[in-house]
Each structure stands twice: as structure tokens, then as C-alpha cells.
Amino acid sequence: MANYLEFEKPLAEIESKAEELRAMARANEEMDIEEEAKALDKKAADLLKDLYKDLTPWRKCQVARHPDRPHCKDYIEALFTEYTPLAGDRNFADDHAVMGGLGRLGDTPVMVIGLEKGFDTKTRIERNFGMARPEGYRKAIRLMELADKFGLPIITLVDTPGAYPGKGAEERGQSEAIARSTEKCLQVKVPLISVIIGEGGSGGAVALATANRLLMLEHSVYSVISPEGCASILWKDAEKMREAAEALRLTAQDLNQLGVVDVIVKEPAGGAQRDRSAAIEGVGKALKATLKELSKKKPNALVKDRRQKFLSIGSKGLAA
């Protein structure tokens, strides 16, 4: 059963009516309702196009968090062949919020690292809702060092509300682990490409997204804090999340204008959750094109390119 967002309720009514008609026809073969059902399908398609034509920042947040969006695991399974998972930080534990391993993107061997939210109650608890602990970032550092040693490009898939803020995580050095992961991103001498596939929240996302090229899906978001958290701090009222989402400039379009995001990957009509395979295919094509571009750069040039990218962030689009 499809999950509908709050602003998609009118669409849900039309699509459910079309499905009801088809269910009635299946139960009674003498009924001919296909023409009426097709008219409802067209009405739903037009409404879907209209709803997604100009989404507000808050609605983009809702779409980015949609439970049916493809997650890190889906991208890895669909895009990377010969995937061999690697586990553990060689110190404390294996953090299941962070996935990583060796694989091939087309014919190119790569190291892929990602943040996985889970898709049902059991897996969301197992993956800690995509919120990594220190051992997760230390695992990412270990895999980046391994990729650097063997000259493998690094691809990171980011989808997290932020790093886990629990007591145990703080006791084990959460801030230091995030900082070290960000530092390692800046140091590696291989191409590093990051994709925001859903939510990119705070330092927990930056720790894996400090890349030569940052790609974002059309309806994904990337921000220093969630709109709810921002509203709670600035207005002492989490219900002002819509105003906060506007002020944060967290959409792919705003961030591209500011020079934070390099490539916006178009999503299928109605978002990635409506056609998961098409969304994943679009990311795959963008990754291959970006990897081809970066493969021409020498190791020291890649480090310089990455450093310059982050030094220049915010220098364009400020007048907008």
C-alpha cells in the first residue's frame, strides 16, 4: 500500500477511486469501467505534476523523508556489482547505520560508504534510523584509508537526520569521530563523490559529504539542522518548521546556487518513491559521468580541488 504525504491527500483520493473501480471490475467481469478508470488516472497524473511543480522547502523536507524512497541499501544493491561488505571500526563495534564495502560501478572498482535508515520497524531500530555512532564514522575512516591505499575512488550515499546524540555516543567521542571523518575526506588522494539521496542532516552528513563533487537528488535536503530543531531554537516553537525550512535554504536548488551542490539529479514525477528504479538509474548515470570527469585528475590535484571547493562555498549566489 502506497504511503501519501499530507499535501498528497487529494491525489490519494483520486488514485484510490481508480483502484476501487478496477477491483469492482475484477470481481464482476461484466462491468466495463476501464474508460472511467483511465480518466481518473489522467486526472491523478495531472494533479501529481501540479503538486510537484513548485514544492515549498518544507514539502521538499517531507518528500526527502518519505518512507518509500529508495535508501542506501537499495542503491548499493542496484548499482554496484561484486559488492563485498566490510564491517567494524577495529576498536569498539560495527555500527549498522553505516554500510560500506568494495564494489564495481560499471567496470570501475570503487569503495562505497553510506548511511542506511532502514525500511521497517525492525530494520530502522537495527540501523538506528540512519543516525551513526562514533564507531560508524571510525568505520568510514577505515574504509576511506583502505580506498586511498589501493587507489580506489570513494562514493558516499548520505541519508541521515544527523549523528546519534545519545550519552554513549558522546562518551565514546562523537564530535571527535565526526571531525576525523571530515578531515579524512579532505585528505584522501582519490576521487570522492557524495550523493544526498534523502536527508543530509548536520555534521553527521558533512562527515561523509566533504567531497570533490556533491550530488543531490532533486527533492532531497541538506542543512545544518532540521527545520523543527531550528524553529525550536529561534522561535521556541517547533511548529514554525515551515518558516525555518525557508530560512535554512536547504533545497538542492538553493544549495546549487550557493555553490554547495555541484549536480542536481532529476527525480521521476512525484519523487523517487514513485519510481524507485528510475531514480536509482538516474543516480547511477550521474555517478558514472562525475567519476569519468574526476578520473582525469592526478592525486594532488584532487586534494587541491576538494579544498578549493570548500573554501569557495557561499561566494556565489549571496545576492540572491
Secondary structure, DSSP 8 states (H G I E B T S, - for coil): -----GGGHHHHHHHHHHHHHHHHHHH-TT---HHHHHHHHHHHHHHHHHHTTT--HHHHHHHHT-TTS--HHHHHHHHEEEEEE----SSS---TTEEEEEEEETTEEEEEEEE---SSHHHHHHTGGG---HHHHHHHHHHHHHHHHHT--EEEEEEES-S---HHHHHTTHHHHHHHHHHHHHH-SS-EEEEEEEEEEHHHHHHHH--SEEEEETT-EEESS-HHHHHHHHTS-GGGHHHHHHHHT-BHHHHHHTTS-SEEE---TT-TTT-HHHHHHHHHHHHHHHHHHHTTS-HHHHHHHHHHHHHSTTSSSTT-
